[in-house]
Amino acid sequence: MRRKRLDSVKSKVSDMFDIPKDITLNLPRISLTGNNQMLIENHKGVIEYTPERIRINSTIGVIRLQGTEMNLRNIAADDIMVTGGIKTIEFI
């Protein structure tokens, strides 16, 4: 309950000062280039990795990617680059 109220206050402050919510609420930022490159910032780690399915943990839950010949590139503490044929993106 307290967490929801804190997030609500952070969201309002973010709106008031025009600060991106991914910064104030620590939300993942996802940038997709076509269907073959995806950058995920503010992740919490890789759960599963195969060429057909990748699951990445985040503050809003699991992000599941399905596709063909997918690879993880540039894995860093705060961002991950996924390349390959991305077919579906799901938030679980």
N, CA, C and O atoms as CSV, one atom per row, in Angstrom:
chain,resi,resn,atom,element,x,y,z
A,1,MET,N,N,0.828,-1.194,0.000
A,1,MET,CA,C,0.000,0.000,0.000
A,1,MET,C,C,0.867,1.251,0.000
A,1,MET,O,O,0.638,2.186,-0.768
A,2,ARG,N,N,1.868,1.250,0.876
A,2,ARG,CA,C,2.739,2.415,0.970
A,2,ARG,C,C,3.533,2.604,-0.321
A,2,ARG,O,O,3.762,3.731,-0.758
A,3,ARG,N,N,3.949,1.492,-0.926
A,3,ARG,CA,C,4.710,1.532,-2.185
A,3,ARG,C,C,3.882,2.172,-3.292
A,3,ARG,O,O,4.402,2.975,-4.066
A,4,LYS,N,N,2.593,1.823,-3.377
A,4,LYS,CA,C,1.714,2.391,-4.398
A,4,LYS,C,C,1.551,3.895,-4.200
A,4,LYS,O,O,1.537,4.663,-5.162
A,5,ARG,N,N,1.428,4.300,-2.941
A,5,ARG,CA,C,1.265,5.719,-2.650
A,5,ARG,C,C,2.541,6.485,-3.011
A,5,ARG,O,O,2.474,7.586,-3.558
A,6,LEU,N,N,3.700,5.899,-2.702
A,6,LEU,CA,C,4.971,6.516,-3.039
A,6,LEU,C,C,5.131,6.634,-4.557
A,6,LEU,O,O,5.567,7.670,-5.058
A,7,ASP,N,N,4.778,5.578,-5.281
A,7,ASP,CA,C,4.835,5.620,-6.745
A,7,ASP,C,C,3.886,6.670,-7.305
A,7,ASP,O,O,4.208,7.331,-8.293
A,8,SER,N,N,2.728,6.830,-6.691
A,8,SER,CA,C,1.773,7.846,-7.129
A,8,SER,C,C,2.348,9.249,-6.953
A,8,SER,O,O,2.206,10.099,-7.832
A,9,VAL,N,N,2.990,9.484,-5.824
A,9,VAL,CA,C,3.610,10.789,-5.571
A,9,VAL,C,C,4.748,11.027,-6.557
A,9,VAL,O,O,4.877,12.122,-7.104
A,10,LYS,N,N,5.571,10.010,-6.783
A,10,LYS,CA,C,6.673,10.143,-7.743
A,10,LYS,C,C,6.140,10.437,-9.136
A,10,LYS,O,O,6.718,11.249,-9.859
A,11,SER,N,N,5.053,9.792,-9.520
A,11,SER,CA,C,4.453,10.014,-10.825
A,11,SER,C,C,3.959,11.456,-10.965
A,11,SER,O,O,4.153,12.079,-12.009
A,12,LYS,N,N,3.331,11.980,-9.932
A,12,LYS,CA,C,2.843,13.364,-9.961
A,12,LYS,C,C,3.997,14.358,-10.034
A,12,LYS,O,O,3.929,15.340,-10.774
A,13,VAL,N,N,5.054,14.106,-9.269
A,13,VAL,CA,C,6.234,14.974,-9.314
A,13,VAL,C,C,6.863,14.925,-10.702
A,13,VAL,O,O,7.279,15.949,-11.244
A,14,SER,N,N,6.926,13.731,-11.265
A,14,SER,CA,C,7.466,13.567,-12.608
A,14,SER,C,C,6.674,14.389,-13.620
A,14,SER,O,O,7.255,15.035,-14.492
A,15,ASP,N,N,5.338,14.365,-13.502
A,15,ASP,CA,C,4.485,15.146,-14.399
A,15,ASP,C,C,4.668,16.642,-14.183
A,15,ASP,O,O,4.724,17.409,-15.145
A,16,MET,N,N,4.761,17.059,-12.920
A,16,MET,CA,C,4.896,18.484,-12.608
A,16,MET,C,C,6.177,19.080,-13.186
A,16,MET,O,O,6.168,20.183,-13.732
A,17,PHE,N,N,7.273,18.344,-13.061
A,17,PHE,CA,C,8.566,18.864,-13.491
A,17,PHE,C,C,9.000,18.329,-14.850
A,17,PHE,O,O,10.132,18.556,-15.277
A,18,ASP,N,N,8.105,17.622,-15.526
A,18,ASP,CA,C,8.370,17.084,-16.860
A,18,ASP,C,C,9.635,16.216,-16.882
A,18,ASP,O,O,10.466,16.327,-17.783
A,19,ILE,N,N,9.758,15.348,-15.865
A,19,ILE,CA,C,10.872,14.408,-15.766
A,19,ILE,C,C,10.378,13.063,-16.285
A,19,ILE,O,O,9.287,12.629,-15.915
A,20,PRO,N,N,11.152,12.397,-17.130
A,20,PRO,CA,C,10.718,11.084,-17.636
A,20,PRO,C,C,10.432,10.103,-16.502
A,20,PRO,O,O,11.195,10.016,-15.540
A,21,LYS,N,N,9.334,9.369,-16.623
A,21,LYS,CA,C,8.927,8.441,-15.559
A,21,LYS,C,C,9.871,7.254,-15.416
A,21,LYS,O,O,9.960,6.660,-14.341
A,22,ASP,N,N,10.575,6.904,-16.486
A,22,ASP,CA,C,11.517,5.795,-16.346
A,22,ASP,C,C,12.624,6.145,-15.367
A,22,ASP,O,O,13.226,5.248,-14.776
A,23,ILE,N,N,12.905,7.422,-15.182
A,23,ILE,CA,C,13.936,7.841,-14.230
A,23,ILE,C,C,13.380,7.861,-12.811
A,23,ILE,O,O,13.975,7.278,-11.905
A,24,THR,N,N,12.252,8.521,-12.612
A,24,THR,CA,C,11.714,8.666,-11.253
A,24,THR,C,C,11.137,7.372,-10.705
A,24,THR,O,O,11.236,7.119,-9.504
A,25,LEU,N,N,10.536,6.546,-11.552
A,25,LEU,CA,C,9.907,5.310,-11.093
A,25,LEU,C,C,10.754,4.067,-11.366
A,25,LEU,O,O,10.331,2.948,-11.077
A,26,ASN,N,N,11.966,4.269,-11.930
A,26,ASN,CA,C,12.863,3.166,-12.261
A,26,ASN,C,C,12.187,2.150,-13.190
A,26,ASN,O,O,12.351,0.942,-13.022
A,27,LEU,N,N,11.440,2.644,-14.153
A,27,LEU,CA,C,10.759,1.779,-15.119
A,27,LEU,C,C,11.719,1.393,-16.234
A,27,LEU,O,O,12.658,2.134,-16.528
A,28,PRO,N,N,11.494,0.241,-16.856
A,28,PRO,CA,C,12.339,-0.114,-17.995
A,28,PRO,C,C,12.030,0.798,-19.185
A,28,PRO,O,O,10.882,1.177,-19.413
A,29,ARG,N,N,13.063,1.134,-19.923
A,29,ARG,CA,C,12.900,1.900,-21.163
A,29,ARG,C,C,13.259,0.948,-22.297
A,29,ARG,O,O,14.342,0.364,-22.314
A,30,ILE,N,N,12.338,0.800,-23.240
A,30,ILE,CA,C,12.524,-0.142,-24.333
A,30,ILE,C,C,12.520,0.624,-25.644
A,30,ILE,O,O,11.575,1.350,-25.955
A,31,SER,N,N,13.598,0.449,-26.413
A,31,SER,CA,C,13.709,1.070,-27.732
A,31,SER,C,C,13.796,-0.043,-28.761
A,31,SER,O,O,14.661,-0.915,-28.671
A,32,LEU,N,N,12.909,-0.013,-29.730
A,32,LEU,CA,C,12.847,-1.055,-30.747
A,32,LEU,C,C,13.171,-0.444,-32.097
A,32,LEU,O,O,12.586,0.567,-32.485
A,33,THR,N,N,14.103,-1.058,-32.810
A,33,THR,CA,C,14.454,-0.641,-34.156
A,33,THR,C,C,14.018,-1.738,-35.109
A,33,THR,O,O,14.634,-2.801,-35.183
A,34,GLY,N,N,12.941,-1.462,-35.840
A,34,GLY,CA,C,12.376,-2.489,-36.709
A,34,GLY,C,C,11.972,-3.690,-35.889
A,34,GLY,O,O,11.464,-3.550,-34.776
A,35,ASN,N,N,12.197,-4.872,-36.437
A,35,ASN,CA,C,11.915,-6.082,-35.664
A,35,ASN,C,C,13.188,-6.893,-35.427
A,35,ASN,O,O,13.137,-8.093,-35.156
A,36,ASN,N,N,14.350,-6.199,-35.535
A,36,ASN,CA,C,15.586,-6.953,-35.374
A,36,ASN,C,C,16.572,-6.374,-34.364
A,36,ASN,O,O,17.697,-6.863,-34.257
A,37,GLN,N,N,16.175,-5.343,-33.624
A,37,GLN,CA,C,17.060,-4.811,-32.594
A,37,GLN,C,C,16.235,-4.155,-31.488
A,37,GLN,O,O,15.347,-3.348,-31.759
A,38,MET,N,N,16.540,-4.511,-30.237
A,38,MET,CA,C,15.814,-3.955,-29.097
A,38,MET,C,C,16.808,-3.636,-27.986
A,38,MET,O,O,17.652,-4.459,-27.628
A,39,LEU,N,N,16.690,-2.422,-27.448
A,39,LEU,CA,C,17.497,-2.008,-26.309
A,39,LEU,C,C,16.583,-1.911,-25.106
A,39,LEU,O,O,15.570,-1.212,-25.144
A,40,ILE,N,N,16.937,-2.612,-24.033
A,40,ILE,CA,C,16.163,-2.580,-22.796
A,40,ILE,C,C,17.052,-1.975,-21.717
A,40,ILE,O,O,18.086,-2.542,-21.367
A,41,GLU,N,N,16.644,-0.819,-21.191
A,41,GLU,CA,C,17.377,-0.151,-20.126
A,41,GLU,C,C,16.638,-0.354,-18.803
A,41,GLU,O,O,15.429,-0.589,-18.796
A,42,ASN,N,N,17.345,-0.265,-17.711
A,42,ASN,CA,C,16.796,-0.449,-16.360
A,42,ASN,C,C,16.257,-1.861,-16.137
A,42,ASN,O,O,15.191,-2.029,-15.545
A,43,HIS,N,N,16.972,-2.859,-16.596
A,43,HIS,CA,C,16.552,-4.252,-16.392
A,43,HIS,C,C,17.047,-4.761,-15.051
A,43,HIS,O,O,17.859,-4.120,-14.384
A,44,LYS,N,N,16.542,-5.929,-14.669
A,44,LYS,CA,C,16.929,-6.557,-13.405
A,44,LYS,C,C,17.615,-7.905,-13.620
A,44,LYS,O,O,17.823,-8.646,-12.659
A,45,GLY,N,N,17.965,-8.233,-14.850
A,45,GLY,CA,C,18.683,-9.466,-15.123
A,45,GLY,C,C,17.978,-10.356,-16.127
A,45,GLY,O,O,16.789,-10.196,-16.400
A,46,VAL,N,N,18.730,-11.290,-16.667
A,46,VAL,CA,C,18.230,-12.251,-17.651
A,46,VAL,C,C,17.756,-13.500,-16.914
A,46,VAL,O,O,18.476,-14.053,-16.083
A,47,ILE,N,N,16.544,-13.933,-17.226
A,47,ILE,CA,C,15.976,-15.140,-16.606
A,47,ILE,C,C,16.188,-16.350,-17.505
A,47,ILE,O,O,16.552,-17.427,-17.035
A,48,GLU,N,N,15.957,-16.166,-18.798
A,48,GLU,CA,C,16.062,-17.271,-19.755
A,48,GLU,C,C,16.625,-16.731,-21.058
A,48,GLU,O,O,16.304,-15.618,-21.476
A,49,TYR,N,N,17.471,-17.534,-21.694
A,49,TYR,CA,C,18.067,-17.104,-22.953
A,49,TYR,C,C,18.249,-18.292,-23.885
A,49,TYR,O,O,19.087,-19.159,-23.639
A,50,THR,N,N,17.470,-18.329,-24.946
A,50,THR,CA,C,17.651,-19.267,-26.051
A,50,THR,C,C,17.504,-18.446,-27.335
A,50,THR,O,O,17.010,-17.320,-27.285
A,51,PRO,N,N,17.921,-18.983,-28.473
A,51,PRO,CA,C,17.753,-18.226,-29.721
A,51,PRO,C,C,16.279,-17.941,-30.075
A,51,PRO,O,O,15.999,-17.040,-30.866
A,52,GLU,N,N,15.339,-18.706,-29.493
A,52,GLU,CA,C,13.916,-18.530,-29.785
A,52,GLU,C,C,13.158,-17.772,-28.704
A,52,GLU,O,O,12.091,-17.221,-28.977
A,53,ARG,N,N,13.689,-17.731,-27.470
A,53,ARG,CA,C,12.980,-17.053,-26.373
A,53,ARG,C,C,13.973,-16.432,-25.402
A,53,ARG,O,O,14.960,-17.050,-25.002
A,54,ILE,N,N,13.675,-15.183,-25.034
A,54,ILE,CA,C,14.475,-14.475,-24.035
A,54,ILE,C,C,13.510,-13.893,-23.017
A,54,ILE,O,O,12.528,-13.249,-23.384
A,55,ARG,N,N,13.786,-14.119,-21.736
A,55,ARG,CA,C,12.989,-13.518,-20.662
A,55,ARG,C,C,13.911,-12.656,-19.814
A,55,ARG,O,O,14.965,-13.102,-19.360
A,56,ILE,N,N,13.491,-11.408,-19.610
A,56,ILE,CA,C,14.283,-10.431,-18.871
A,56,ILE,C,C,13.438,-9.894,-17.732
A,56,ILE,O,O,12.289,-9.503,-17.936
A,57,ASN,N,N,14.001,-9.875,-16.538
A,57,ASN,CA,C,13.294,-9.367,-15.369
A,57,ASN,C,C,13.377,-7.841,-15.345
A,57,ASN,O,O,14.389,-7.257,-15.734
A,58,SER,N,N,12.295,-7.203,-14.882
A,58,SER,CA,C,12.273,-5.742,-14.765
A,58,SER,C,C,11.420,-5.353,-13.563
A,58,SER,O,O,10.820,-6.213,-12.917
A,59,THR,N,N,11.367,-4.077,-13.268
A,59,THR,CA,C,10.578,-3.602,-12.135
A,59,THR,C,C,9.080,-3.748,-12.364
A,59,THR,O,O,8.308,-3.713,-11.406
A,60,ILE,N,N,8.654,-3.910,-13.613
A,60,ILE,CA,C,7.227,-4.085,-13.901
A,60,ILE,C,C,6.867,-5.537,-14.183
A,60,ILE,O,O,5.730,-5.832,-14.549
A,61,GLY,N,N,7.818,-6.440,-14.017
A,61,GLY,CA,C,7.579,-7.854,-14.277
A,61,GLY,C,C,8.544,-8.384,-15.315
A,61,GLY,O,O,9.585,-7.784,-15.583
A,62,VAL,N,N,8.188,-9.508,-15.892
A,62,VAL,CA,C,9.046,-10.169,-16.868
A,62,VAL,C,C,8.702,-9.683,-18.271
A,62,VAL,O,O,7.531,-9.581,-18.637
A,63,ILE,N,N,9.730,-9.388,-19.041
A,63,ILE,CA,C,9.572,-9.041,-20.456
A,63,ILE,C,C,9.996,-10.271,-21.238
A,63,ILE,O,O,11.149,-10.694,-21.161
A,64,ARG,N,N,9.053,-10.856,-22.002
A,64,ARG,CA,C,9.341,-12.076,-22.758
A,64,ARG,C,C,9.373,-11.755,-24.249
A,64,ARG,O,O,8.425,-11.198,-24.802
A,65,LEU,N,N,10.468,-12.114,-24.879
A,65,LEU,CA,C,10.639,-11.930,-26.320
A,65,LEU,C,C,10.655,-13.308,-26.971
A,65,LEU,O,O,11.278,-14.239,-26.463
A,66,GLN,N,N,9.965,-13.424,-28.095
A,66,GLN,CA,C,10.018,-14.662,-28.860
A,66,GLN,C,C,10.366,-14.309,-30.290
A,66,GLN,O,O,9.914,-13.294,-30.821
A,67,GLY,N,N,11.180,-15.160,-30.913
A,67,GLY,CA,C,11.599,-14.883,-32.277
A,67,GLY,C,C,12.524,-15.960,-32.790
A,67,GLY,O,O,12.459,-17.114,-32.368
A,68,THR,N,N,13.393,-15.561,-33.714
A,68,THR,CA,C,14.327,-16.501,-34.323
A,68,THR,C,C,15.736,-15.912,-34.292
A,68,THR,O,O,15.928,-14.711,-34.481
A,69,GLU,N,N,16.699,-16.769,-34.053
A,69,GLU,CA,C,18.117,-16.395,-34.071
A,69,GLU,C,C,18.409,-15.149,-33.240
A,69,GLU,O,O,19.203,-14.301,-33.648
A,70,MET,N,N,17.766,-15.035,-32.071
A,70,MET,CA,C,17.995,-13.876,-31.208
A,70,MET,C,C,19.290,-14.057,-30.417
A,70,MET,O,O,19.648,-15.164,-30.017
A,71,ASN,N,N,19.972,-12.945,-30.206
A,71,ASN,CA,C,21.220,-12.921,-29.452
A,71,ASN,C,C,21.192,-11.772,-28.464
A,71,ASN,O,O,20.548,-10.751,-28.704
A,72,LEU,N,N,21.895,-11.940,-27.350
A,72,LEU,CA,C,22.087,-10.848,-26.392
A,72,LEU,C,C,23.422,-10.186,-26.708
A,72,LEU,O,O,24.458,-10.848,-26.777
A,73,ARG,N,N,23.382,-8.888,-26.896
A,73,ARG,CA,C,24.589,-8.110,-27.179
A,73,ARG,C,C,24.710,-7.016,-26.126
A,73,ARG,O,O,23.705,-6.562,-25.578
A,74,ASN,N,N,25.910,-6.603,-25.853
A,74,ASN,CA,C,26.159,-5.472,-24.957
A,74,ASN,C,C,25.406,-5.592,-23.634
A,74,ASN,O,O,24.695,-4.666,-23.244
A,75,ILE,N,N,25.549,-6.698,-22.952
A,75,ILE,CA,C,24.911,-6.857,-21.651
A,75,ILE,C,C,25.700,-6.042,-20.630
A,75,ILE,O,O,26.889,-6.277,-20.416
A,76,ALA,N,N,25.027,-5.091,-20.009
A,76,ALA,CA,C,25.651,-4.250,-18.988
A,76,ALA,C,C,24.756,-4.238,-17.753
A,76,ALA,O,O,23.672,-4.821,-17.755
A,77,ALA,N,N,25.211,-3.583,-16.719
A,77,ALA,CA,C,24.450,-3.545,-15.467
A,77,ALA,C,C,23.087,-2.896,-15.642
A,77,ALA,O,O,22.142,-3.246,-14.934
A,78,ASP,N,N,22.970,-1.956,-16.573
A,78,ASP,CA,C,21.690,-1.249,-16.707
A,78,ASP,C,C,21.057,-1.336,-18.089
A,78,ASP,O,O,19.970,-0.793,-18.284
A,79,ASP,N,N,21.689,-1.996,-19.058
A,79,ASP,CA,C,21.016,-2.163,-20.350
A,79,ASP,C,C,21.455,-3.438,-21.058
A,79,ASP,O,O,22.537,-3.974,-20.821
A,80,ILE,N,N,20.572,-3.898,-21.935
A,80,ILE,CA,C,20.803,-5.112,-22.729
A,80,ILE,C,C,20.361,-4.827,-24.154
A,80,ILE,O,O,19.308,-4.228,-24.375
A,81,MET,N,N,21.161,-5.254,-25.118
A,81,MET,CA,C,20.800,-5.147,-26.529
A,81,MET,C,C,20.457,-6.548,-27.037
A,81,MET,O,O,21.253,-7.478,-26.905
A,82,VAL,N,N,19.264,-6.688,-27.620
A,82,VAL,CA,C,18.827,-7.944,-28.217
A,82,VAL,C,C,18.794,-7.752,-29.724
A,82,VAL,O,O,18.233,-6.773,-30.217
A,83,THR,N,N,19.393,-8.683,-30.457
A,83,THR,CA,C,19.349,-8.644,-31.914
A,83,THR,C,C,18.769,-9.956,-32.426
A,83,THR,O,O,18.751,-10.954,-31.706
A,84,GLY,N,N,18.304,-9.955,-33.651
A,84,GLY,CA,C,17.728,-11.147,-34.269
A,84,GLY,C,C,16.308,-10.876,-34.717
A,84,GLY,O,O,15.849,-9.734,-34.682
A,85,GLY,N,N,15.617,-11.904,-35.132
A,85,GLY,CA,C,14.241,-11.770,-35.615
A,85,GLY,C,C,13.245,-11.760,-34.468
A,85,GLY,O,O,12.799,-12.820,-34.030
A,86,ILE,N,N,12.892,-10.586,-33.978
A,86,ILE,CA,C,11.957,-10.459,-32.859
A,86,ILE,C,C,10.527,-10.547,-33.397
A,86,ILE,O,O,10.113,-9.722,-34.211
A,87,LYS,N,N,9.785,-11.542,-32.941
A,87,LYS,CA,C,8.414,-11.760,-33.413
A,87,LYS,C,C,7.362,-11.216,-32.440
A,87,LYS,O,O,6.408,-10.557,-32.854
A,88,THR,N,N,7.546,-11.501,-31.127
A,88,THR,CA,C,6.565,-11.043,-30.135
A,88,THR,C,C,7.273,-10.480,-28.906
A,88,THR,O,O,8.367,-10.910,-28.539
A,89,ILE,N,N,6.612,-9.505,-28.283
A,89,ILE,CA,C,7.073,-8.908,-27.032
A,89,ILE,C,C,5.898,-8.974,-26.069
A,89,ILE,O,O,4.814,-8.477,-26.373
A,90,GLU,N,N,6.112,-9.588,-24.903
A,90,GLU,CA,C,5.047,-9.720,-23.917
A,90,GLU,C,C,5.529,-9.227,-22.563
A,90,GLU,O,O,6.696,-9.378,-22.203
A,91,PHE,N,N,4.598,-8.632,-21.820
A,91,PHE,CA,C,4.861,-8.213,-20.454
A,91,PHE,C,C,4.065,-9.125,-19.541
A,91,PHE,O,O,2.834,-9.111,-19.561
A,92,ILE,N,N,4.765,-9.921,-18.738
A,92,ILE,CA,C,4.117,-10.931,-17.905
A,92,ILE,C,C,4.148,-10.491,-16.456
A,92,ILE,O,O,3.652,-11.204,-15.584
